[in-house]
């Protein structure tokens, strides 16, 4: 924190606004980490004193208070553990989230909208700010896709745990015979990085840019002009649409920022695969299949297939209560990396 505070106090800090924002953001995050740690340490110290008093004087009321305090400390400790686990290079950044309907027809489009709502409710409960860039309506119900940015402390570190295919099993409300249907939708998450605008150059020949009239709410200026922009990156097939801004120029700038973030994530994924090959890691044979199943019929259960974490409270999960799955995945991922590093060290020896 001292190093960051010195950097923040430098007279030439704002000569580079992007670097300045990064320094101030890192300083705020470190200050918040230390605040949470110090509050935890103070609570622990107070409980230790109270526990000694309860034992010395055989005070049952004080002992009960210690028990309640330990319960609070357990919850606080879980938050601290997640903070420690979110130490990756980009974990502290904002997150660009895209939800896509998959196999399952109208049910999958309805499922995609349910997932979008789940993530938005989660972000709202945490006090995160969300910018919706694009939302494509489904043919009969739901959505075909949606893209939005979540702004908040460690948004990417938390939300990247949701990346993958999500499966829904339920009695379809769109089936006149009330049969059980399975639907799939995917969630993609990449970190939003200001520096990609200067570090990544995309040749004009690699782009196809289409403009069209915005379809969603947004006022007469948005809906009566061809202000929406769709950018297609021809070499990769990545498509980014943006229609929330009032001008075509603003939508194009936002779409290019989102495209560069996705291209940067592709490059990171390529490097990770090369590193895994060097380490000799074995990929899951089910790679690319669903990461989590949400069963609403004939029983109620949400289960994460990577970690084994599950709950029967499906309504709470679909209402944004996904922290248990996020925490379980981060711990599972940390254990896997520790095992891989230990194996690589043994091979080197």
NUDRENGU-778935 format. One record per residue: x, y, z of N, C-alpha, C in turn; residue in three letters. Coordinates in pm, whole numbers, plus 32768, in hexadecimal, padded with zeros to 4 digits. Layout:
BEGIN
XYZXYZXYZala/...
% end
This chain:
BEGIN
80537F8880008000800080008057807D8000unk/80C880788048812280EC804C8158810D7FC1unk/817E80A57F7681B280BC7EEF814780FA7E95unk/80CC80C77E9F806080FC7E4C803B818A7E78unk/804081A57EFA8021822B7F2C808882907EF9unk/810782687EF4816F82C07EBD815682DB7E29unk/813082717DE0811482837D51809C82DE7D3Cunk/803782CF7D927FBE83217D857FD983B47DA6unk/803F83CD7DF6805F84577E1D80BF849B7DBDunk/80EF84527D59814F848C7CFB810F84FF7CAEunk/815D85677C97812885DE7C55810285C67BC3unk/814485647B848128854A7AF680C884D47AE3unk/808284AD7B4C802C84367B457FCA843D7AD1unk/7F8784AF7AC47F1A84B97A627F4B84E179D7unk/7FCE84E279C37FFF84F4793A7FD5847E78E2unk/7FC5840A79217F94839378DC7F1483677923unk/7E9E839478F47E208379793B7E0482E4794Dunk/7E25829278E97E09820378F57E5D81C67965unk/7EDF81E779677F3581B479D17F0A81EA7A59unk/7EDE82687A5C7EB282A47ADA7E38825B7B12unk/7DD8823E7ABC7D6281F67AE97D86816C7B1Cunk/7DE7812B7ADB7E1180A77B077E5180AE7B91unk/7EA681117BA87EE681217C2B7E7E813D7C96unk/7E2181967C7A7DBB81B87CDE7D6181417CFBunk/7D4280F37C937CF0807C7CA87D3780147CFDunk/7DB97FFF7CE17E077F9F7D2F7E147FCC7DC0unk/7E28804F7DD37E3480847E5A7DB2806F7EA8unk/7D41808B7E687CBF80787EAB7CA97FE67ED0unk/7CD17F8B7E767CBF7EFC7E917D157ECE7F06unk/7D937EFC7F0A7DED7ED57F777DBB7F0E7FFCunk/7D907F8C7FF97D5A7FC980737CE17F7D80A5unk/7C8D7F50804A7C167F0480727C3D7E7C80ABunk/7CA17E39806F7CD17DBA80A47D047DCA8133unk/7D547E3181497D8D7E4781CE7D207E6B8233unk/7CBC7EB782067C4E7EDA82607C057E5C828Dunk/7BE57E04822E7B9E7D8982517BF27D3282AEunk/7C757D2882907CCE7CDA82E57CD47D128373unk/7CE47D96837F7CF07DD484037C6F7DC58454unk/7BFC7DD2840F7B7C7DBF84547B6F7D2F8486unk/7B9B7CD084357B967C44845D7BF07C2D84D6unk/7C6A7C6184D17CC87C5085407C927C8D85C1unk/7C517D0285B67C187D43862C7BA77CF08668unk/7B507CBA86147AE37C6686447B1A7BE98689unk/7B807BAE864C7BBC7B3586847BF87B53870Eunk/7C3E7BC4871A7C7A7BEA87997C107C018804unk/7BA57C4887DE7B397C63883E7AF87BE2886Dunk/7AE47B8388127AA77B0488387B017AB48894unk/7B837ABB887C7BE27A7288D17BDA7AA68961unk/7BD37B2B89707BC87B6789F67B447B3E8A37unk/7AD87B4589E87A557B218A1D7A507A8D8A44unk/7A917A3989F57A9379AA8A147ADE798F8A96unk/7B4F79D38AAC7B9879C58B2A7B4179EE8B9Funk/7AF77A5C8B8F7A9F7A8D8BF97A307A298C17unk/79F679F08BAC798A79908BBF79BA79158C09unk/7A3378E88BEE7A6978728C317A8D788E8CC2unk/7AC979038CD97AF379258D617A7C79378DBFunk/7A1079728D8E799E79928DE2792879358DC9unk/793D78CE8D7478D2786F8D55785278BA8D29unk/7867791A8CD077FA79728CA277BC79348C24unk/774378FA8C36770378B68BC476D679198B58unk/76AC798F8B82768179F38B2076F77A1E8AC9unk/776B7A328B0777E37A578ABB780E79E68A60unk/7801796B8A90782578F78A3E77CB78EF89C2unk/774B790C89D476EE790B89627712797888FEunk/773F79EB893477687A5988DC77E47A33888Cunk/783F79E988CC78B779B98886788F795B8815unk/783079028830780278A587C977C778EC8751unk/77757953876E773B79A086FF77A879EA86B2unk/780A7A2086FB78777A6886B978CA7A0F8661unk/78DF7991868C792A7932863978E2791685B6unk/785C791085BD780F78FC85437825796C84DFunk/782979E9851278437A5B84BB78D07A558482unk/792F7A2B84D779BA7A2284A979CA79BA843Bunk/797F794E8443798678E883D9795D79238353unk/78F37973835478C679B382D7792D7A1982A6unk/79667A64830579CD7AC582DE7A497A7F82A6unk/7A6C7A0B82E27AE079C082B47ACB798F8224unk/7A50796682057A32793A817C7A4B79AB811Aunk/7A267A2781407A3E7A9B80EA7AD47AB380DAunk/7B1F7AA681467BB07AB981407BF17A5080E6unk/7BC279D480EF7BFB796A809C7BE579878008unk/7B6F79B87FE67B5379D97F5A7BAD7A4B7F2Cunk/7BC37AAF7F827C1D7B1D7F5E7CA97AEA7F40unk/7CD87A897F917D5D7A517F7B7D607A047EF7unk/7CF579BB7EDA7CF1796B7E607CE979C27DE3unk/7CB17A3A7DF17CA57A947D7E7D237AE97D73unk/7D907AA87D567E107AEF7D4B7E497AE47CBEunk/7DF67ABC7C5D7E247AB07BD47E407B377B95unk/7E817B337B237EAD7BAE7AE17E3B7C0E7AC5unk/7DC67BD97AA07D577C2F7A777CDD7C227AD2unk/7CEB7BDC7B427C777BC17B987C377C407BCDunk/7C827CAB7BDE7C4B7D257C157BFF7D7C7BB2unk/7BFC7D547B357BC37DAA7ACC7B2B7D987AC0unk/7AEE7DF67A747A617DE87A507A527D7479EEunk/79D67D4679DF79BE7CCF798E795C7CED791Cunk/797F7CBC78A579247CC0783278E17C377828unk/785E7C33783478137BB5783977BA7BA977BEunk/77BC7B34777F77637B18770E77177A97772Bunk/76957A9C771D763F7A27772D76077A0276A6unk/76147982768175E3795175FF758278DD7613unk/751378DE75CD74BA786975CB74FC77FC7579unk/74E9777F75A27523770D755B74B976AF7527unk/74D4762E7531747475CA750173F975CA755Aunk/738575BC751A730A75B57567729C76117537unk/72B1765574C6724776A6748B721B771874E6unk/7197772974EE715F7795753F7184778575D2unk/718A770875FF71B176F1768A723D772676A7unk/72987715764973217744765F732577DC7661unk/72D4781E761172D078B07611729378E47692unk/722D78A076C471F578C47745725B78AB77B4unk/72A6783E77AA730D781C780C737D7884780Cunk/73A378B47795740A791B778C73DE799977D7unk/736079BC77CA732E7A327811732C7A1B78A8unk/730C79A078D17310797F7960739D798C7997unk/7400795E794A748B796A797674B779FD797Bunk/748C7A4A791874AC7AD9791874747B197997unk/73F87AFB79B773B97B327A3074047B067AADunk/742E7A877AB374787A537B2674F77AA47B3Eunk/75437ABE7AD375C07B087ADF75A77B9A7B02unk/75407BD57AC875227C617AE574F57C737B76unk/74A67C137BA8747B7C1A7C3474F27C0A7C92unk/754F7BAF7C6D75C87B9C7CBE76187C1E7CC4unk/76297C5E7C5076747CDC7C4B762D7D487C9Cunk/75A97D4F7C91755C7DB27CDB756C7D9F7D72unk/75667D227D9F75747D057E2E75FC7D2F7E63unk/76647D2C7E0F76EA7D547E3777037DEA7E27unk/76A27E307DF276B37EBF7DDD77087EE17D65unk/77167E837D0777647E9B7C8E77117EE87C27unk/77557F377BD677137F807B6A77187F2C7AEAunk/76AD7F2C7A9F76A47EDC7A2476807F3679AEunk/76CA7F28794176AA7F6B78C3767F7F02785Eunk/76027F08783175D07EAA77CD75F07EE27742unk/763D7E9676F476687EC57671760D7E947601unk/75DD7E19760D758E7DE075A0753A7D6E75D6unk/74C07D6575A374657CF875C874107CD6754Eunk/741E7C59751E73D37C2C74A9735E7BD574D7unk/72E47C0274B8726D7BB874E272667B30749Funk/72287AD074E672107A4C74AE719F7A4E7449unk/718D79DF7403712679D9739B709A79E173D6unk/7083799974466FFF79987487700579CD7515unk/707379B17559708479DC75E4711979E27603unk/713B7A20767271C67A22769E72207A757644unk/72A17A51764273047A9975F3735D7A3775A8unk/73907A63753773F67A1474F1747F7A30752Cunk/74967AAD755575177ACF7592750B7B5475DAunk/75697B6A763475737BEB767976047C0176A0unk/76307C7E769876B87CA276C076B27D18771Dunk/76F67D0E778F76F77D7C77EF777C7D7C783Aunk/779F7DF0787078197DFF78C077F37E137951unk/78357DC879A9781F7DD37A3978977E1E7A75unk/787B7E907AB378E47EE27AF078E07ECF7B87unk/794F7EA17BC079547E8E7C5079D47E4A7C79unk/79F37E507CFB7A6E7E157D2E7A727D7F7D13unk/7AD67D527CC87AED7CC57CA97A7B7C887C58unk/7A3A7CDA7C0779C97CA87BB979F37C357B5Eunk/7A647C457B187A917BD97ABF7ABB7B5E7B0Funk/7B067B727B7A7B337B017BCA7AC07AAD7BFDunk/7A527AEE7C2079DD7AA67C52798D7A687BE0unk/79757AB57B7779197A887B0F79577A257AADunk/79DD7A1F7AA37A1679C07A4479F7792F7A6Funk/79CE791D7AEC79A878987B1B792878667AD8unk/78DC78C17A9C785E789D7A5A786F787D79C6unk/78E9788A799479007876790578EE77E478DFunk/789C77CA787B78857742784D77F3772C7828unk/77CF76AE78137748768777EA76F576637865unk/767D769B786C7621768278DA75A6763778A3unk/757B75CD78EA750E757978B9749475877914unk/741F759178D873A1759A79207349752378FEunk/731174E2796472B1747579517230749C799Aunk/71C174A07950714174CA798D70CD74A07934unk/705574B179686FDD74A479166FD1752378C4unk/6FD4751578426FD7758B77EC6F5375D677EFunk/6F54765A78096EDA76A978026EAD76C27772unk/6F00769877136EE176AC76866EB2762B7642unk/6EA475C176906E767540765C6DE6752A7688unk/6D8B752476286CFD751476486CE07490768Funk/6D3A742F76806D2773AD76C26D7273A47747unk/6DAB741377716DEF741C77F36E5873B07804unk/6EAD73A077A06F18733D77AA6F97737E77E0unk/6FF073287810706E7358784670CE737577D4unk/711173E777DB716F740F777371F6743277B2unk/725F7424776372E6744D778B731374BD772Funk/73457528776B7374759C771E740075C1774Bunk/744B75FB76EE74D57622770A74E976B676E8unk/753D76F677367567777F771975F6778E774Dunk/764177E9771176CD77FB773976E378877770unk/7745788F77C97771790F78017806791F77E0unk/7828799077A678B579AF778B78D97A2C77DAunk/794F7A2C7815797B7A9D78687A0D7ABD7846unk/7A297B3C782A7AB27B6878127ACA7BE67863unk/7B477C00788B7B657C7B78D67B647CF4787Bunk/7B357D6378B07B377DE278677BB77E2B788Aunk/7C097E4578267C8B7E85783D7C967F0277E9unk/7CAF7F72782B7CBC7FF177E37D327FEE7783unk/7D9E7FA777AC7E187FAD775C7E0D7F6176D8unk/7DA67F0C76C67D9E7EC276487D887F2175D3unk/7D4D7F9475EE7D347FF375817DB780257544unk/7E22802775927EA38054755D7EFF7FDF753Eunk/7EEC7F6D75827F467EFC75707F1E7EA174FBunk/7E9D7E9F74DA7E6D7E4574707E407E9873F9unk/7E787E7973867E527EBB730A7E097E5872B0unk/7D957E8072817D457E2A722A7D3F7E6A719Funk/7D7B7E2B713A7D777E6470B37CE77E737081unk/7CCF7EDE70387C497EF670017C1C7E836FA7unk/7C7A7E456F617C577DD76F077C227D5D6F52unk/7C3C7D566FD47C0C7CE570247B807CFC705Bunk/7B457D6E70397AC57D9270757A577DA1700Dunk/79DF7D78703479667D9D6FE9790B7DE6704Aunk/78E57E5F702878967EB17083780F7ECE7042unk/77A47EA77088771C7EBF705976D77F1C70BBunk/76827F73708776337FCC70DB75A07FAA70C6unk/75537FBB713174C57F9C7128747C7FEC7193unk/73F87FE7718F73A7803371ED73997FE67270unk/73AE802C72DF73A47FEA736173177FB77377unk/730F7F4173B9728D7F0273CE725A7F0F745Bunk/72B27F2E74BA72897F317546725E7FBB7571unk/72397FC975F47215804C7629728E80A8762Bunk/72778129762972EA8183762C72C8821075FEunk/7248822C75E5722582B375BF722082C5752Aunk/71E2833474FE71C88346747072498354741Funk/72B38390745A732F839E74107370831A73F1unk/736182B8744B739D82367436734E81E573D0unk/72CA81EB73D972778190738D724F81C27303unk/726D823C72E072438271725E72B7828971FFunk/732F8267722873A3827671D073F081F371CCunk/744181E471637494816C71567511817D71ACunk/74FE81797231756C8193728D75AE811472C0unk/756780A372B875A0802672EA760D7FF4728Bunk/76727FB172C676E67F84727877007EF17296unk/771C7EA7722B77457E1B723877CE7E0C71F8unk/78317DE3724778BA7DD3721778DA7D3E7211unk/79047D0F719C792B7C83718A79C17C7C716Funk/7A077C2E71C27A967C1971AD7AA67B9F7153unk/7AC87BB570D77AC57B4B70737B237AD67091unk/7B9E7AEA70C17BF77A7870D97BC57A187145unk/7B7E7A4D71AC7B5279F7721A7ABC79DD7219unk/7A707A2E71D079DF7A1F71CF799B7A607247unk/79E57AA6729C79A97AE8730F794F7B5A72DFunk/78D67B60731778767BC972F378527C187370unk/785F7C9B7369783C7CF373D977D47D5773A7unk/77657D5E73EF76FE7DC173CF76F07E217444unk/76D77E9E742676C27F02748E76577F64745Funk/75F27F7B74B375857FD4748A7552802A74FDunk/759D802E756C7569807875E0758B810D75DBunk/75ED81337589761281C1758075BC82087519unk/75BA828D7522756382D974CA759F82EF743Funk/762382E97434765F830373B276A58287737Dunk/76AB828172F976F0821172B87784821172DDunk/77C0828872EA784E8292730C786A82587397unk/7812827873F878248244747F781481AC7482unk/77AF817A743B779980E97436780E80A173F5unk/784580DE738C78B7809F73497931809B73A7unk/794B810873F079BC810C744C79AC80A274B9unk/7933809574EF791B80307558792C7FA47520unk/78F67F8C74A879017F08746B79937EE37452unk/79E47F4074277A727F23740F7ABB7F047491unk/7A987F4B74FD7AD67F2D757F7AB47EA075ABunk/7A357E78759A7A0A7DF275C17A4D7D887568unk/7A5A7DA674E87A9B7D48748C7B2D7D3374B5unk/7B747D9F74D27C007D9274F87C0F7D45757Bunk/7BB17D5675D67BB57D0976537BA87C747637unk/7B507C4F75D97B3F7BC275B77BBA7B8B756Dunk/7BF77BDD75177C6F7BB174D27CE27B9E7535unk/7CEB7BF675987D527BE675FE7D3D7B66764Dunk/7CBF7B4576697CA17ACA76B37CC37A4F7660unk/7CAD7A5475DD7CD479E575867D6A79CD758Cunk/7DB77A39758C7E497A2C75937E7479F17618unk/7E337A1C76857E5479E377097E33794E770Eunk/7DC1792976D47D9A789C76D27E0078497684unk/7E33788176157E97783975C57F1678237616unk/7F40788A76617FB8787C76B57FA278167724unk/7F297816775F7F0B77B577C87F1177267793unk/7EE1771177187EE6768B76DD7F76765F76C5unk/7FCA76BE769A8057769C768680997678770Aunk/807876C4777580B076A677F88081761F782Bunk/8001760078147FCC757F783F8011750E77F6unk/803275237776807774BA772A810374A27763unk/81457510778A81CB750277C581C374B8784Aunk/815B74D87899814B7498791B811F7407790Eunk/80E373E6789C80AF735F788B8026734C78CBunk/7FDB73BC78DB7F5773B1791A7EF7736678BFunk/7E9C731B78FD7E3772D078B47DB4731E78B5unk/7D82733B78407D02738078377C8F731E7854unk/7C257355788D7BAD730778A67B7672D67820unk/7B517256781A7B1C7220779D7A95725E777Bunk/7A54729A77E079D272DA77C979E2737177B4unk/7A5A739B77917A767429777D7A1574647716unk/79D674D1773D7978751276E478E874EA76FCunk/78D07482774E7847745E7770781774B577E4unk/779E749B7815776674F2787B77BA74F278FAunk/77C675687934780C757579B477AB75687A28unk/772B75837A0F76C975807A7B764175597A44unk/75F7750D7A93756F74E57A6F750B751F7AD2unk/749C754F7A9D743075867AED73B575307AD1unk/738F74DD7B30732074807B1D72A874B47B6Cunk/723A74D07B2471C075007B64715374967B66unk/716874287B1E710973B87B1C715373397AF1unk/713F72C87B3070D972A57B95710072C87C23unk/717773017C3971A1732D7CBD71E573B37CADunk/720973F17D1C724674757D1A72D9746A7D43unk/7333748D7CE873C174887D0A741274D97CA6unk/747775207CD974DC755F7C86756075217CADunk/75A974EA7C4C762874A77C69769374D67C08unk/770774F97C41777B751C7BF077CD749E7BD8unk/77E0747B7B59782273FE7B3778BA74037B49unk/78F274797B58798274847B6C79A7746D7BFDunk/795774A47C58797A74A27CE6792774427D39unk/78B2741A7D03785773C67D5077FE74167DADunk/780E749A7DB277BA74EF7E06772A74E97DD4unk/76C974DB7E31763D74D27E0875E3750B7E73unk/756A752D7E4B7504755E7EA6747B753E7E6Eunk/741A752F7EC8739075177E9E734075977E93unk/737A76077EBA733376877EB7734576C87E2Eunk/730176917DCB731376C17D4272E1774F7D2Eunk/727577737D74723D77FA7D62729F78647D90unk/72E778497DFF734878AA7E3073BB78BA7DCDunk/73EA784B7D95745878527D34742E78A37CBAunk/73B978877C84738A78CE7C0D736B79607C2Cunk/7364797F7CAE734D7A097CD773D17A507CF7unk/74437A0E7CD574C47A4F7CE3751B7A1E7D54unk/74EE79BC7D9F753C798A7E11759E791F7DDFunk/760D794A7DA5766D78ED7D6976F578F37DADunk/7700793A7E1C778279497E5E77BC78C37E8Bunk/776778647EB4779A77E27EE077DF77997E6Dunk/77AB77A87DF577E877687D80786977B07D58unk/786878347D6478E078817D457952785C7DA3unk/793578597E25799B78377E8779CF77A97E77unk/7973774A7E5D799C76BE7E4C79F776AF7DD3unk/79D776F67D657A2A76EA7CEC7AB477257D04unk/7ABD77987D477B3E77D77D5E7B97777C7DB4unk/7B5D773B7E197BAB76DF7E6B7BD576647E1Bunk/7B7A76307DC97B9875BB7D757C0775DC7D11unk/7BFF76527CD77C64767C7C777CEC768C7CB9unk/7CEE76C67D327D6D76D87D7A7DAC76527D9Dunk/7D5B75F17DC47D90756C7DE37DCC752B7D67unk/7D87753B7CF67DB775007C797E3C753C7C4Eunk/7E4975C17C5A7EC676017C357F3775D77C91unk/7F1775C77D127F7E759E7D727FB175127D51unk/7F5574B77D2E7F7C74307D097FD174317C8Bunk/7FA774827C277FF274897BA8807F74BF7BBFunk/808A75297C13810E75637C2F816675007C7Aunk/812974B57CD7817674517D2281AA73E47CC4unk/815473BB7C67817D73547C0781EA73867BACunk/81E074047B818248743C7B2982CC74467B74unk/82C774687BF6834074717C45838173E97C57unk/832F73837C6C836472FB7C7B83A772CB7BFBunk/836772EC7B8783A272C57B068429730B7AF2unk/8430738A7B1C84AF73D47B0B851C73987B63unk/84F6736E7BDF8559732E7C35858D72AC7BF9unk/
% end
